[in-house]
Amino acid sequence: MNFYKLLSNNCVRSLTKSINNKPIINPKFITSNTFIKRSYFTKSPNNLYSNNYDNYETINKQQQHQHQHQQLEFPEQRNNNSNNKKEEITAESFESKPLIVELDSKNFSEVIKSKVPIILNVYVNHGTVSPALTEALKAYAQEYPGCFLLANLDVDKNLEIANALKVEQLPTLFTLNKGQVLQQFVGLPDHETLDKLVNGLLKLSGGLIGNKSIEQLQTIAELFIKSNEIEKAIEIYENLLSNDTTQLLRTLLGFIQCYTNLNEPDQVEKYLSIIKEKFPNELDHKIIQSSKRILQLKKQVSQTVDSLYKTHNLTLEQIEDKLNNDPTNLDLKYDLSLLYYQIGEYEKSINQLLEILKINKKFTPKNDDQSNTDSAKNLIVKIFESLDSQDPLVIKSRKQLNNIWFS
């Protein structure tokens, strides 16, 4: 039962009375789990934020606590069936926009998984101190866009989360990395403390190259790979290779992904040889294994495509036009699937094969070299194996294949 309901009316009135129109304690802050104390500060000529003792408010001395390897606990997410679509993160948006998010029960667990370090700002959107600290933190986030994530938690709207975090005074800051609480600050940190806090998070991101952290650059490069902007990703990895050794393996794996997508096995081998020398225990890494499968399949596809079109001399666009005029021609669909795969259009390649299997589950194309030709089913399975098993495209397409095969 809520502790607030157990209080007498007189007690409630005494706890919630106002001084200068500011409540000492908001009644909804009184719960069976945690009693959160409000702190108010006022501006003075000598000290920008000084305690207002005239209002008889007690402010705890600012405290700083180290919490090594403390795991955050938080309420279960609600409204999992929400129709709100997430805004897709692109390399450009990640590079230019500060990472600032308002926390609630719907996004808390997802935000805490952030790859970049986090400042968790537990605040109220009134009074003087909390809004001032929030604005100062936003300024840091804008100065180092993408280097750390500023997660603001409004206690008035998210009391249960604040209780789970055992917040007893506002404002309270937590610094986190990979879901682990590193530090907790209670009250208003001075500028020197805030500088140290932010610089500490930047070091966790590997330091800075220009005004961007190593972690930010790595993430931007990975987003470029995801959007198939390979040359931009390579440019970032070359910058990282020249200026950073803290995440060398990640950079080398990035190069392997890039040159695999460009179908340049010699370049892949170049960076693989460095990994063999410096990180021999990482040769079974999923990116390396995926690269080998992709290059092997691309070689097979290239040989098949060359064999097919030496005699027919058809371009991708010509095959697409022919298929538009003859949409049930399964041989054309198969050929188009090979060409799409060859240029890295994996989803289009898979979709062509799925359409074939809907019509004929046992389809194998007709050509002069049957020994080097896979059935549509075998080819789509090889494509799945060449990609990351956790890739959303692979997961979705496997389900579609199962539905077709067992229908």
C-alpha positions in Angstrom: 0.0 0.0 0.0 1.2 3.5 -0.8 2.6 5.1 2.4 0.9 8.4 1.4 -2.5 6.8 2.0 -1.5 6.0 5.6 -0.8 9.6 6.5 -3.3 11.7 8.3 -4.8 14.6 6.5 -3.0 17.0 8.9 0.3 15.3 8.3 -0.2 15.5 4.6 -1.0 19.2 4.8 2.1 19.9 6.9 4.4 17.9 4.5 3.0 19.6 1.4 2.7 23.1 2.6 4.4 25.8 0.4 7.0 28.3 1.2 7.1 31.2 -1.3 4.8 29.0 -3.5 7.4 26.2 -3.6 6.4 22.9 -2.1 8.7 21.4 0.5 7.7 17.9 -0.4 5.3 16.8 -3.2 2.9 14.2 -1.7 3.3 11.9 -4.7 7.0 11.6 -3.8 6.1 9.8 -0.6 6.1 6.1 -1.4 6.6 2.8 0.4 10.0 2.4 -1.2 11.9 5.7 -1.2 11.5 9.1 0.3 12.9 11.6 -2.2 13.9 14.9 -0.7 13.6 18.1 -2.8 16.4 20.6 -2.7 16.0 24.2 -3.9 18.7 26.7 -4.6 18.5 30.4 -5.4 20.9 32.7 -7.2 23.0 35.2 -5.2 25.5 37.8 -6.4 28.5 36.0 -4.8 27.5 32.5 -5.6 25.5 31.5 -8.7 23.9 28.7 -6.8 23.7 29.1 -3.1 21.5 27.4 -0.4 18.4 29.4 0.5 18.5 29.0 4.2 15.8 31.7 4.6 13.3 29.1 3.3 14.3 26.7 6.1 15.3 24.0 3.6 18.0 21.6 4.4 20.4 20.8 1.7 22.7 17.8 2.1 26.3 18.4 1.5 27.3 17.4 -2.1 28.5 13.8 -2.1 30.4 11.8 -4.6 30.2 8.0 -4.5 32.2 5.4 -6.5 30.1 2.4 -7.5 32.4 0.0 -9.3 30.5 -2.7 -11.3 27.1 -1.9 -9.8 24.4 -3.1 -12.1 21.4 -0.9 -12.6 18.0 -2.3 -11.8 14.9 -0.7 -13.3 11.2 -1.4 -13.7 9.9 -3.7 -16.4 9.2 -2.0 -19.7 5.5 -1.2 -20.3 3.5 -0.8 -23.4 5.7 -3.2 -25.4 3.1 -3.2 -28.1 3.5 0.5 -28.7 3.1 1.5 -32.3 5.7 4.3 -32.0 8.4 3.8 -34.6 12.0 4.3 -33.7 13.8 7.0 -35.7 16.5 5.3 -37.8 20.0 6.3 -36.8 22.2 7.3 -39.7 25.9 8.1 -39.8 25.2 11.7 -40.6 22.7 12.2 -37.7 25.0 10.4 -35.3 27.9 12.5 -36.4 26.2 15.9 -36.1 23.5 15.6 -33.4 24.2 15.6 -29.7 22.9 12.4 -28.1 20.2 13.6 -25.7 17.2 11.6 -24.7 14.3 11.9 -22.3 14.0 8.6 -20.3 10.8 6.8 -19.4 9.7 3.3 -18.7 9.4 2.5 -22.4 12.9 3.3 -23.4 15.0 3.0 -20.2 16.3 -0.5 -20.7 17.2 0.1 -24.4 19.0 3.4 -23.6 21.1 1.8 -20.9 22.5 -0.6 -23.5 24.1 2.4 -25.3 27.5 1.7 -26.8 28.7 5.2 -25.8 29.1 6.2 -22.1 26.1 7.8 -20.4 25.4 10.6 -18.1 22.1 9.8 -16.4 20.6 13.1 -15.1 17.9 12.6 -12.5 16.1 16.0 -12.2 12.9 17.9 -11.8 11.8 20.5 -14.3 11.3 23.3 -11.8 13.2 25.2 -9.1 16.6 26.5 -10.0 19.3 23.9 -9.7 18.0 21.0 -11.7 17.1 23.0 -14.8 20.5 24.9 -14.6 22.4 21.6 -14.4 20.4 20.1 -17.2 21.2 23.1 -19.5 24.9 22.8 -18.6 24.9 19.1 -19.4 23.2 19.8 -22.8 26.0 22.3 -23.6 28.6 19.6 -23.0 26.6 17.1 -25.2 26.4 19.7 -28.0 30.2 20.4 -27.7 31.0 16.7 -28.1 28.1 15.4 -30.3 27.9 11.6 -30.2 30.8 11.2 -27.7 28.5 10.4 -24.8 24.8 10.1 -24.3 22.9 12.5 -22.0 19.9 10.7 -20.6 17.5 12.9 -18.6 15.0 11.4 -16.2 12.2 13.7 -15.0 11.3 12.4 -11.6 7.9 14.0 -11.7 7.0 11.8 -14.6 9.0 8.7 -13.7 8.9 8.3 -9.9 9.1 4.5 -10.1 12.3 4.5 -11.9 13.8 7.1 -9.5 12.8 4.8 -6.6 14.4 1.8 -8.3 17.6 3.9 -8.6 17.3 4.8 -4.9 17.6 8.5 -5.6 17.3 10.4 -2.3 18.2 14.0 -3.4 17.8 16.0 -6.5 19.6 16.6 -8.8 21.5 13.3 -8.9 23.9 12.3 -11.7 25.1 8.8 -12.6 27.8 8.0 -15.0 27.5 4.6 -16.8 29.4 2.6 -19.2 28.0 -0.6 -20.8 25.2 -0.8 -18.2 27.5 -0.4 -15.2 27.3 2.5 -12.8 30.7 4.2 -12.5 30.0 7.2 -10.3 27.2 9.0 -8.6 27.1 12.7 -7.9 24.5 14.3 -5.5 23.7 18.0 -5.7 25.2 20.5 -8.0 28.7 19.7 -9.3 31.0 22.7 -10.0 32.5 23.4 -13.4 35.7 21.6 -12.6 33.9 18.5 -11.4 31.7 18.5 -14.6 34.8 18.9 -16.8 36.4 15.9 -15.1 33.2 13.9 -15.4 32.9 14.5 -19.1 36.6 14.0 -19.8 36.5 10.7 -18.0 33.7 9.6 -20.3 35.6 10.7 -23.3 38.5 8.6 -22.2 36.2 5.6 -21.9 35.3 6.3 -25.6 39.0 6.0 -26.4 39.9 9.7 -26.4 39.3 12.2 -29.1 40.4 12.6 -32.7 39.4 16.2 -33.5 36.2 16.8 -31.6 35.0 13.2 -32.0 35.6 10.3 -29.7 37.1 7.0 -30.9 33.9 5.2 -30.0 31.9 7.8 -32.0 34.1 7.4 -35.1 33.8 3.6 -34.9 30.0 3.8 -34.7 29.8 6.3 -37.6 32.0 3.9 -39.7 29.7 1.0 -38.8 26.7 3.0 -39.8 28.3 3.8 -43.1 28.8 0.1 -43.7 25.2 -0.6 -42.8 24.1 2.1 -45.4 26.5 0.7 -48.0 28.6 3.9 -48.0 31.8 1.9 -48.0 34.3 4.5 -49.2 33.2 6.8 -46.3 33.7 4.0 -43.8 37.2 3.2 -45.2 38.2 6.9 -44.8 37.2 6.8 -41.1 39.0 3.5 -40.6 42.2 4.9 -42.2 42.0 7.9 -39.8 41.5 5.5 -36.8 44.4 3.3 -38.0 46.7 6.3 -38.1 45.7 7.8 -34.8 44.4 5.1 -32.4 45.6 1.8 -31.1 43.1 1.3 -28.3 40.5 -0.3 -30.7 42.9 -1.7 -33.3 41.0 -5.1 -33.6 37.7 -3.3 -34.2 39.3 -1.1 -36.9 40.9 -4.1 -38.7 37.6 -6.0 -38.6 35.9 -2.8 -40.1 38.4 -2.9 -43.0 37.6 -6.5 -43.6 33.9 -5.8 -43.7 34.5 -2.9 -46.1 36.7 -4.8 -48.6 34.4 -7.9 -48.4 31.5 -5.7 -49.5 33.7 -4.3 -52.3 34.7 -7.9 -53.2 38.4 -7.2 -52.9 39.8 -10.4 -51.4 43.4 -9.2 -51.6 42.7 -6.2 -49.4 40.7 -8.5 -47.0 43.8 -10.8 -46.8 46.0 -7.8 -46.1 44.1 -6.9 -42.9 43.5 -10.5 -42.0 47.3 -11.1 -41.9 47.6 -8.3 -39.3 44.9 -9.9 -37.2 46.8 -13.3 -37.5 49.9 -11.6 -36.2 48.5 -9.4 -33.4 45.3 -11.1 -32.5 45.7 -14.9 -33.3 42.9 -15.8 -30.9 40.4 -13.8 -32.9 40.6 -15.7 -36.1 37.2 -17.4 -35.4 35.6 -14.0 -35.0 32.1 -13.9 -36.7 33.1 -11.0 -39.0 36.1 -13.0 -40.3 34.1 -16.2 -40.8 31.3 -14.2 -42.5 33.9 -12.5 -44.8 35.2 -15.9 -45.9 31.8 -17.2 -46.7 30.8 -14.1 -48.6 34.0 -14.0 -50.6 33.6 -17.7 -51.4 30.0 -17.3 -52.5 30.9 -14.1 -54.5 33.6 -16.0 -56.3 31.1 -18.8 -57.2 28.5 -16.3 -58.2 31.0 -14.3 -60.4 32.0 -17.5 -62.2 28.4 -18.4 -62.8 27.5 -14.9 -64.0 30.4 -14.8 -66.3 29.5 -18.1 -67.8 25.9 -17.1 -68.2 26.4 -13.8 -69.9 29.4 -14.4 -72.2 26.8 -15.8 -74.6 23.8 -13.7 -73.7 25.6 -10.3 -73.2 22.8 -8.9 -71.0 23.1 -6.1 -68.4 21.3 -6.0 -65.1 18.9 -3.3 -66.4 18.1 -5.4 -69.5 17.3 -8.5 -67.3 15.1 -6.3 -65.1 13.2 -5.1 -68.3 12.8 -8.6 -69.6 11.5 -9.8 -66.3 8.9 -7.0 -66.2 7.6 -8.3 -69.5 7.8 -11.9 -68.4 7.3 -12.0 -64.6 6.9 -15.7 -64.3 10.2 -16.5 -66.0 12.1 -18.3 -63.2 15.4 -18.5 -65.0 15.4 -14.7 -65.3 14.6 -14.4 -61.6 17.4 -16.7 -60.7 19.9 -14.8 -62.9 18.7 -11.5 -61.5 19.2 -12.8 -58.0 22.8 -13.7 -58.8 23.5 -10.2 -60.2 21.9 -8.5 -57.2 24.0 -10.6 -54.8 27.1 -9.7 -56.8 26.6 -6.0 -56.3 25.7 -6.3 -52.6 21.9 -6.0 -53.0 21.3 -8.9 -50.7 17.6 -8.2 -49.9 16.7 -8.0 -53.6 18.6 -11.1 -54.3 16.9 -13.1 -51.5 13.4 -11.7 -52.6 13.9 -13.0 -56.1 14.7 -16.5 -54.8 11.8 -16.5 -52.4 9.5 -15.6 -55.3 10.9 -18.5 -57.2 10.3 -20.9 -54.4 6.7 -19.8 -54.0 6.2 -21.0 -57.5 8.5 -24.0 -57.7 10.3 -25.3 -54.5 12.6 -27.6 -56.5 13.6 -25.1 -59.1 17.1 -25.4 -60.6 18.0 -23.1 -63.6 18.8 -24.4 -67.0 22.3 -23.7 -68.2 25.2 -25.4 -69.9 27.2 -25.9 -66.6 24.8 -27.8 -64.3 27.7 -28.9 -62.0 28.3 -25.2 -61.0 24.6 -24.4 -60.4 22.7 -24.5 -57.2 19.0 -25.0 -56.8 17.1 -21.9 -55.7 16.8 -23.3 -52.2 20.5 -24.2 -51.9 21.5 -20.7 -53.2 19.3 -18.9 -50.6 20.7 -21.0 -47.8 24.3 -20.2 -48.9 23.4 -16.5 -48.9 22.0 -16.8 -45.4 25.3 -18.5 -44.3 27.3 -15.7 -45.9 25.6 -13.1 -43.8 25.4 -12.5 -40.1 22.9 -14.9 -38.6 21.6 -12.0 -36.4 21.0 -9.7 -39.3 17.3 -8.7 -39.3 17.2 -9.5 -43.0 18.4 -13.0 -42.5 16.0 -13.6 -39.5 13.0 -12.3 -41.5 13.9 -14.2 -44.7 14.5 -17.5 -42.9 11.0 -17.2 -41.5 9.6 -16.5 -45.0 11.5 -19.5 -46.4 10.1 -21.8 -43.7 6.6 -20.6 -44.3 7.0 -21.3 -48.1 8.7 -24.6 -47.6 6.3 -26.1 -45.2 3.1 -24.6 -46.7 
